[in-house]
Amino acid sequence: MKLLIAFSLWIVLIVLQEQISCYLLSISASPGYYQDGDFVIGGLLSLKVSGRHNKNKFTSGNEYNLPEYVYIDFTKHYQHILAMVFAIEKINKDPNILFNMSLGFHVFNVDFTEMKAMKSSMVLLSGESPPVPNYSCRPEKTDKLVAVIGGISTGISTQISRVLSLYNVPQISYAPFDQSLGTIVQLQSPYQFPVHTAALYQGIIQLLLYFTWVWVGLVVPDDIRGELFLRDITEEMMNHGLCVAFAEKIQGILAEDKVNTKLFNEKFTLTRVIIAFGDTYSLLALAVHTTFYTTFRNVWITTSDWDITFYFQQPKSYEYFGGGLSFTDRMDQILGFKDFLRNVQPRKYPQDIFIQDVWMVLFECPYLIDHEARQLSQCEPNGSLSTRPLHVWDMNTSPCSSKVHAAVYAIAQALHEELSLRVEGGSLDKSVLRAPLPWKLHPFLQKGQLGRSSNKENIVNKEILATEFDIFNYQSLQSGTKAQVKVGEFVFESHSVQHFSLNEKLITWGKYGKEIPLSVCSQSCPLGFRKTPVEGKSFCCFDCLPCPEGEIANETDMDQCIKCPEDQYPNKQKNNCLPKIKIFLSHEDTLGAVLVSLAISLSAFSAMILGLFIHYRDTPIVRANNRNLSYVLLVSLMLCFFCSLIFIGQPSTVTCVLRQMIFGVVFSVAVSAILAKTFIVVVAFTAIKPGSTLQMWMVTRLSNAIVCCGSIIQVCICAVWLGTSPPFPDVDMHSEFGQIILWCNEGSTLAFYCVLGYLGFLSSLSLLIAFLARRLPESFNEAKTITFSMLVFCTVWITFVPTYLSSKGKTMVAVEILSILASSSILLLCIFLPKCYVILLRSGGHSRKKFFK
C-alpha cells in the first residue's frame, strides 16, 4: 500500500511540474505561423540569412570592407510558404481527401541556421518557445502534428532529423537530393525527392561538348555533397576528353575560415566557363566576393538549386551572372498557383507573420518603429507580386516550391489511406477524432514517389524511366526586364539513349559577351598541326607542332598526324592529300622530243653513210677494212640510235623487256664489229710482210666469227636474264615529292651490270688492240680512229654508271639515252667521217698504190 501511495505521489509531481513549466513557457509567444486543423503539418522553412561572420574573411588588402553583420532577405523563398498554404487550401476544399476533415499547418522560419532548425523542431514537438524536451505544453497543437516538411539544405535537414527521428515523426526534406544524408543521420533519415544525378552529369557534359568548352572550372560548397559532385563530374569529364581548370570549395557565408582573395581571383580567371553546383545559400559567399571584389565575366553553368537571378545588390545580378545556363528538372506548373500568387496580399492573411517583412522588401517600404513593433507605412496594400522584378520575386513555380507542394499532397495522400483503413474498420468517430500517430504514416509515405537513404542500403524509390531537364538562359529582354528563357532541353533515358537539343539563337551571353565564349587551356591546333602535351599540365594544355613531311592533319586538335596514301602527297599547308602526278619521259616532253629528234637525225645520218658506202663499195677505202664489217657496224649503229626510242614513252612490260635486250644485243654487235675491224687491221698489216704465215686469216670468215661469237655471248646473257628475273614496269612513290615515277625495274641488277660489263670487256679489248696497232702505216689504217673512238666510248660508259645510279625518274632514262646516243655518235663520227671525207673530197687519193706506198 505504501509503495502504491508513493508511486501515485510521484505521478502527481510529474504532472504538476509539466503544467508549471508549460505555464511559465507560455509567457513567450510562438514565433511560427499557425493555422489550426484536424491534422497539422509542420513547416521548417528558410527565408533569410542573419548572423555575424568574420569581417576579414577575404584577405586581400582590398579597399572594400565587408559588414560585420550579415542580413539578407530571400524574398523568393516566401513562395515556399505560399505553396504550402495553397496546397492545404485546395486539399481542405476537397471533402473526399480527408473525409471532410481539415488540414492545418505550423510554419517556422529557421533561416539557414542549423541550431535554429533544431530549436524549431523541438518547438513543434513541445508547442512553445523556448522548447522543453519531452514536454507537450499545448496538446491542442502538438497532438495534431502528423508530419514535418523542412530542411532546405543537407545540414539543416540533418539537424531536424536528429530531433524528429527520436519521436518517429515523418520528415520530408525539400533540399536538393543528397544520397549521403542517410549516412549522416544516425536514426531515421528524412524522405527526399529522388533525382537522377547521372542524368544531370550527362546533361552538363553534353552542353560542354556542344560548345566545345573543354577547360572548365568547378565550384561546389564545402560539404559532402560537393565532394561527391567533384568526384563524379570530374570522372565523367575525363571520360569525354574534358579537363578541370580548377576546383574551388566555397565555405558558408558565416564560416570563420579566411579566404585568400588573390588566389581566389587567379583561379576564376583561368577559364571562361564555370560549373557551380550548390544552392543559393551555400554559394552565397561566392556572390559576396563577386560583389565586393571583382567581375569575373564568366559563363556560369548551374542547376536550379542556385538561383543566379537572386542578388542582394540589384541590379548587379545580371552584370555578374547574365548569360548563365541553368539545368532545371522539368515539372508541370502547379495549376492555379500563379493566380493564387497574384491575389496574395497582407490583408488577406493577417495571421501570416512573415508576409509583413517580405512585403516591405518587395515594395521597398520604410520601417517605422512604434512601441518596438514594425509597421507597414507608405506601401501598396493592394500591390501584386506579379509586378516585382525577377531578382526579388519569380511568378514561376520554383523547384523548392514544387517540392513543398508535392510533399503536402504526399502527406495528405498518406492520411487519406490511413483514414480509409479506419473507415473500412468502422473505427472513424469524428466526435472523438484524434490524429493518427505520426509513425503510422511511414508505410503510406514509402509507397509514394519519395525516397529514403540509409547507411545500409541505397535509395529506395520508384524506378525512374526518364529524366527531363529544361535549360534556361538568364538574359535581359528588350523591355529591360530580366528573365530566365528556355533555350534547350535534355532527356536522359540511359547512357546509350540521350536526347540533347539547344536553340543557340535564343542564347545571350550577358552584359559583356556578344559571341560564344571560348573556354580552352590552349588555342586549337589549326589544320596541318598536331598537339603535343605540355609537361606537368593537363592533357587539355598543349603546344602545336607542324606535321612532319609526308603527313597531314585534316582536322583541328589532332593528336597525331596521318600519312597520305602512297598515291597521294600532302599539300603545302599539310591539311589535305593531293593525288600524285604520274611522270615518265614522254614524247610530249621537251626533253623527250629533243631526244627523239636527235635519235632520228643520227639514224638518218647513219643511213646516209651506209648508202654512201654502198654506192662506193668498190673503192679501195671501202674495201680496205672489210666492207661487210662496215655495213654491219653502220646498221648496228643505226639500230642503236633507233633503240633509244624504245626508252621514251610510258613503260610497259613489252617495252621494259625490249629496251634492255635490244640495247645489249645491238651494242654487242657494234662493238664486236669494231673488235673484228681492229683485229683485221692488225692481221692485214701483218699479212703483207714477206714470209708471214698469217695470210690465211685474212679471210671474211674470221671477221664473221668475231662478230657472231661476240653477239651470241651477249644473247646468252640476255636469255639468262629473261629466264630468271626479267625487267618489268614499276612505280616509285617516294623518290620525288608529289610524283609517281613510272620506270622499268631491271629485275636483276646483276644481269643488267653483266650486260654492261660484257660491253665494257669488248670495248676494252678493242681499245687495247687498236692502241697496239696505232703505229702501223697510216694509209687506210683505222687503228688511230678506232683507238680514239673506243677511248671516248669507254669514257662515256664509265661516266654513265655513277650518273645513272644517282638519277631518278625521267633523268635516269635520259642519262641512258644520252649515253647510247653519245657513244654511238662517237663511233659513227670517229670511224666513218674521215672515210666519207676521203670518198667525197679526195676521190683520187684512195688507190691501191697509195695503200701500199
Secondary structure, DSSP 8 states (H G I E B T S, - for coil): -HHHHHHHHHHHHHHHHHHHHHHHHTTS---SEEE--SEEEEEEE--EEEEE--TTSEES--S----SEEEEE-GGGHHHHHHHHHHHHHHHH-TTTTTT--EEEEEEE-TT-HHHHHHHHHHHHHSSSS--TT--S-HHHHTTEEEEEE-SSHHHHHHHHHHHGGGT--EE--S---TTHHHH-SS---BB----HHHHHHHHHHHHHHTT--EEEEEEESSHHHHHHHHHHHHHHHHTT-EEEEEEEE--TT----EEHHHHHHHHTS-SEEEE-S-TTTTHHHHHHHHHT-----EEEEETTS-TT--SSTTHHHHHHTT-EEEEE-----TTHHHHHHT--GGG-TT-TTHHHHHHHHTT---EEETTEEE--S--TT--GGGS-TTT--SS--HHHHHHHHHHHHHHHHHHHHHHHHHHHT---GGG-----GGGGHHHHHTTT-BB--SSS--B------EEEEEEEEEE-TTS-EEEEEEEEEEESSSS-EEEEE-GGG--BTTTBSS-----SS----TTEEEEE-TTS-TT-EEEEE--TTEE--STTBSS-EE--TTEEE-TTSSSEEE-EEE---TTSHHHHHHHHHHHHHHHHHHHHHHHHHHTTTSHHHHTT-HHHHHHHHHHHHHHHHHGGGGSSS--HHHHHHHHHHHHHHHHHHHHHHHHHHHHHHHHHHHTSTT-S-GGG-SHHHHHHHHHHHHHHHHHHHHHHHHHS--EEEEESSSSTTEEEEEEE-S-HHHHHHHHHHHHHHHHHHHHHHHHTTTS-STT--HHHHHHHHHHHHHHHHHHHHHHHT--THHHHHHHHHHHHHHHHHHIIIIIHHHHHHHHH-GGG--HHHHT-
